[in-house]
Amino acid sequence: MIPQKVLMNLYIATEAVLANRMRSILTALGIIFGVAAVIAMLAIGNGAQQEILEQIKLVGVNNIVVRPVVPQSEENLQSEETEEKEKLKWSPGLNIKDVNGIKEVIPGISKISPEITLDTYLINNGIRRTAKLVGVEPAYFEIFNFRLDKGDMFSDYHLKHGEPVCIIGKSIKSKFFPTQDPIGKYIKCGNNWLKVIGMLEERVISSNSISNLGIRDYNMDVYVPLQTMLVRYKNRSLITEEMLRQSNSGSQGRGFFQNSGTTANENKGPTNYHQLDRLVVQVAQTEKMGPTADVISRMLERKHYNVVDFEIEIPELLLKQQQRTNDIFNYVLGAIAGISLLVGGIGIMNIMLASVLERIKEIGLRLSLGAKKFDIINQFLFEAMMISVSGGLIGVILGISIAYFVSIVAEIPTVVTFSSIILSFGVAAGVGLIFGIAPARKAASQDPIQSLRYE
């Protein structure tokens, strides 16, 4: 049960605050904006944190990404000897043999996913649309956390014989099979008709993820077995009549496959001779990602005859760096918001000190009528706490509103957590308590006789 004296002190403090409404509101502004800033900044930071975690899921966890690079040709027109040395540099490019070598030699590999991508078009029900055809193995869907919404995954028979089957993204279903179940239906992809055996769950991807990480819209992709891509669409490791003709026409540079399509007299870029467009290697233990990437680099360089026509990326490290940058940004914003609360606290102390000077006679009268110093301290602490707590409540509402407004207008994800509300409100209450102690002690230390004589 609350003592009667405490209730009386609270009543007197409430009367004092209400008697000076405008001054109390202006005093509370520092707390209001400080709390609102803390909640809004933490909401933006939490939203960015959540988006980074989603980006990690999109690129996969513990993944090493190997991408092919087509070396640019360089000719020395004045030295035939240098030109002859350049001709001897040859590489088979990133291919299936590299995948098998990594599987057999390097320990600690949990999954490995080769990938071939082809820009093509889809036709069905009189609709034609450009899309990406992706040749993959089942490990691809496990590495990147794709789940089937309907249908089946590629079977061993599909993978071995290059069957004309496919798994489609959610948007493909909406575009080409809006009122039908796509499973079992056929869709023309390029020059081949593919049977739809599965459909993936929708993958929500923000525009920031697409731009920052180079992630495409997976919902508009069509996936076929890797062998199907090699047999029915494109296999850059095969020698074609066109390659022979172009080679005989005078191609120069690092090797036969690398220079098909580029002649000494033509101003063309080097031809992509890599069989694979990407290779994703998932490592079982995070701490072994660096050494594993180094071993992969050395192995590929040896298999490619010392031609470094590939690049190795560890997306998780890039995302961690992005996350660290985001954390530093949040710390700076949090410090700015904390300064706002500090200024608000100083404002409360100044106003309360001024209030003590204005009410010296009131303090002396209460002391002369039997009030103790503890009662005076309680009265002024209650006033400071009421200003800070009311400012904190208004600040919480304002902060949530700002976070919601930013999310809609700037299209930035914001996440307001209960912990951020408790933290900001607790700091506001603490500021009122801490900065109210000095004025309260000053008021309680007044001499009743001198206070009654004060003019």
N, C-alpha and C positions, 0 to 999 in steps of 0.2 A: 504494500500500500504506500502511495506517495505521501510524504509528510506534508502537513498543511502549509508550513513555511515555504516549501519548495513551490507549491501551487500558487501561493501568494506572490512569490518573486516572479514566477512565470506570467502571472496575470499583469503585474506592473510592467514587465518587459513588453508584453503584447500591446498594452495601452500606449507605451512610449513609441513603439514602431508604427502603430496605426496613426498616432498623432502627427507623425512626420512621414506621410506616405511617399511624397515625391523624393525626399532625401533618401529614404530607404530603398526606393526603386533604383535611383541613380547609383547608390552604393552597391547594389546587387548586380549591376550591369557587368562589372568585371568578372564576377563569378558566373553569370549566365553565359557570356561569350566564351569564357575559359572552358566550362563544362561542355558546351556545344562543340567547341573546337576539338576537344579530346575525343568525344564520341564520334564525330564526323571523320576525323583523321584515322582513328582506329578502324572505323568501318571501311574506309577506302583501303587501308593497309590489309585488313583481313580479306577483303575482296580480291586484292592483288595476289595475296598468298594463296587463296583458293584457286585462282586462275593458274598460278604457277604449278600447283599440284596437278591440275587437270592437264597442263602441258606436259608434265612428266609422264602422265599416263598415256598421252598421245604418242610421245616418242619412245615410250617403253622405259622400264627400270633396268639398270645395269646393262645397258646396251652399248655396243661398240658398232658404229656405222662405217662401213667401207664404201666409198663412192669412186667410180672410175673417173679418170682425168685423161683427156686426149691431149698429149703434149703438142705445143705449137712448134712447127717446123722452122728451122733457121738454116740458111744457106750462106756459105762463104764463096762468093763468085770468083775470088782471086786465088783460092787454094783448092786444088783438086784432091790433095791428100786428106784434108779435113772433110771434104764431101764424101770420100770413100769410107772414112771412119763413121760418119753419120749413117751411112747406108747399112752398116753392120749392126746398128742398134735396133733390135727387133723385140717385140713383146707380143705374147698371145692375148693380152688383155685379161680383164677380170672375167673368169669363167667358172663352169661347174667343177672343173678339176681343182680349182682353188678351194671351193667349198668342201670337197671330199678330203683335201689335204688338211684343212683346219680341223675337221671332225676327227680325223685319225691321229693327228700329231699332238694337238694342244689339249691339255687336261683342263678341267674346270669349266668346260663349255656346256651350258644347260640346253640351249636351243640355238639353231642357226637358220636364217631365212634368206635365201637368194630371191631376187626380185627383178622382173623385167617389165617395163612400162611402155605402152604404145598409145599414142594419140590416134584415135579412130572415130568412127561414128556408129550410132545405133539406129536401127530402123524397126518399127513395129506399129501396126495399125495406122499406117499412113503418116507416122511422125518420124522425123529424122532429127537427130541431135548429136552434137559432138560429145565425146566422153573419153575417159581413160580406161584402157584395158590393161589389167595388171596380172602378170603371171607369177603365181606364188605357190608355196607349199603350205600344208596345214599349220606348221609352226608359226607362220606369219600372224595368223589370227590369235594365237596364244600369246605371242610376244607383245602385241599391241592391244590386247584385251578386247578383241572383237567377239561378240556373241551372236549366235544365230537366233533370229526371231522365228523363222520357219525353215523347214526343209532339213537337208543333210549336208555334212561336210564332204570334201573330196575323199573318195575311197582310194585304196592302193591300186585298184584297177584303173581308175581315172588317171592317177599320177603316172602309172607305168606306160599306158598305151596312148596317152595324149587325147583322151576322149573330148568331144565337143560339148562340154558342160560348163556351167558358170554359176557363181554366187553373186547376187546383185546387192547394191546398197539400197537403203530405204527410199531415197529420192528417185531412183530408177523405177521402183514399183509405182510411185505416185505419178511419174510422167508417162510411163508406157502401159501400166496395168492398173489404172485408177479404180476400176470397179471389179477387178478379177483377182483371183489368187494366182500369183505368178508361178508357183511351184508346178513344174511339169510343162509349162509353156515354153515357146521358142522365141528368141529375139535375134535379129540379124546384127552381128557385130563385125564390121568390116565386110569381108567377102564370105564369112562363115555364119551359119545358123547355129546358135548355141542353145542348149536345153538348160533352163533355169532349175537347179536342184536345191537352192537355198537362198535365203534372204537375211541380211544382217540387221541387227537392231540399229535404230537411229543413233548416230554419234553427233552430239551437239558440240560444235566447234565455234569459238568466238572469232571475230575478225582479227583480234590482236594475236591470237594463237596462229592464225593462218599467215599473218604478215611477219611476226617475229621469228617463227620457227620454219617457215616455208612449208607448212602443212597444207595439203590440198583438202578439198571437200570429199571425204571418204564416202559420203552418202551417194555421190554420183559416179562411183567407180564400179566396174564390172571385173570380177576376179575369175581367172581360169587357172587350171593346173599349169605348173611351170613347163611341163613337157608339151602340153597343148599349145602354149605360146611358141615354143621352139619348133614344133612340127608344123603347125597350121598358120603361123603368122610371121615371125622373124627370128632368125638365128644368125647373128653377125659373125659367128665363128666359121660358117660355111663359105667356101670359095665359090663365087658366082661368075658367070660369063662377063657381067659388067665390071667386076673387080679386075679380071684378067685383061680386059680391053683397056681399062684406065691405067693399069700398071704398065702395059706395053706402050702406052702413049707418052710415058716419060715421068712417072711419079718419082718424087725425091723424098728422102727423109729417113725416119727411124725404122722403117720396116714395111713389109709388103702389106699386111693388113692395116697398118696404121695410115697408109698413104693412098689407099684406093680411093679415087675420087678427087685427088689433088695432083695437079700437074705443075710443071715448072712455069708454064706460060699462063696459068689461070690464077686469078685472084680469089681463091676459095679457101674456106677454113678446113682444117683436117677432119677426116671422116671418123665417126665413132666406130671403133673396131671391137669394143668390149661386148662380150656376150651378155653380161649382166649389167643392169643399171644401178643396183644397190645390193649390198650384202650386210645383213644385220646379225651380229653375233651377241648372244646374251650370255653373260658371265654369271656363274652361280654366286660368287662372293664379291662384294663391292670393292674390297681392298685389293683385289687382284685385277681390277680393270686396267690399271696403268701398265703393269708388266705384261698382261695378255695382249694389249694393243701393241706394245713394243715387239712382242714375238710375232704377231700377225704381220706387222710392217716388214720385219726382217724376212719372214717366209715368203711374202708376196714379192718382195724385191728380188729374192733369189729365183723364184719361179718365173718372174718376168725378165730375167736376164739383165738385172741391174737397171732396168728402166722403171723409174718411179712414176708410173702412170695411174696412181690411185692416191686418195687422201683418206685419212682415218679421223673420225670425229667421235667424241664421247659426249652426247647431248646432255647427260645428267650434270656434268661439270659446268656446261654453259648455263644450265638452268639454276644450278646452285649459285653461280656468280650473279645471275639475274636476281635471284632471291636475296642474296646478300646486299646487292644494290638497293633493292626494295626495302630491306630492313633498315639500312642506313637512312634512306629517305623517310621512313616512318619515325626513326629516332629524332630526326631533325624537326619533323612536323610535331611530334610529341613534345619536344623541348619548347617549341614556339607556343603550343597550347599550354604547357606548364607555366611558361612566363606569364601568359594571360591570367592564369589562376593566381600566380604570385602577385601580380599587379592588383587583382581584385582583392586579395587578402590585405595588401597594404592600404587599399582604399577603405576597407572596413575598419582597419585600425585607426586611420586618420579621422574618419567620421566619428568613431566611438570616442576618441580622445577629445574631439571638439564637443561631443555630446557631454562628456564629463565636465568640461569647463562651463558649458551652458547650464548644467544642472547641479552645480555645487551646493546651492541653497537647499535643493530637494534632498541631496545626499546628506547634508548636515542635519536636516529636519528628521530624516529617517533614523539616523544614528542617535540623535537626542531623544527619540521616542522609544529607544530600546533595540533597534535593529543592530545586528552584529556585522562585523566586517565580512563574514562568510555570506551573509544575505546580500550585501551590496555586490560582492563578486559574482554571485549567482545571477543577480538582476542584469548586470551588464554582459555577462557571458551568454545569458539567454537571448539578449537582444542581438548580439553578434551571430549566434547560432541560428536564430530565426531568419536573419537576412541571408546568411550563406546557404541554409537549407532550402529556403524558398527560391533563391537564385539557382541552386543546384537542380531543383525540380523543373523549373522553367528551362534551364539549360539542357536537361535531358530531352525534353520534348523538342526543343529547337534543334539539337544535334541529330536526333532521329529524322526530323523533317529535312534537314540539310542533306543527310546521307541519301535519303529517298529521292530528293530533288536531283542530286548529282548523278545518281544511277539512271534516272530517266533522261535528263537533258544531255549529259556527256556520254551516255552509254558505257559507263564504267561500273563494273560489278562492285557492290558494297555489301558488307555483312556486318550488321549490328549485333553484337553478342551481349549476353546478360552480364558477363564479367566486365566488359567495358563500361556498362552503365553503373554497376556497383563501384568500380574503381573510380570513375569520375565523380560520382555522387559522394563517395567516401572522402575523396580528396577535398571536395568543396566543403563538406562538414568539418573536416580537419583544419582547413584553412581558417574557417570562422572561429573554431575553438582556439587555435594557436594565436591568431592575430587579435583575438578578443581578450586574451589573458592580461596583456600589459595595460590596456585601458581599465579593465575591471580592477586590477590591483591598485592602479592610481586612484580610482574612485574610492576604494575601500580604505586607502591610507589617509583620507582627508580628516582634518581635525574638526569635530562637530562645531566647536565654538567659532573657529575661524571661518568655517563654511557658512554659518548663519550670518556673519558680519560681511560676507563677500558681496561686493557690488558689481 
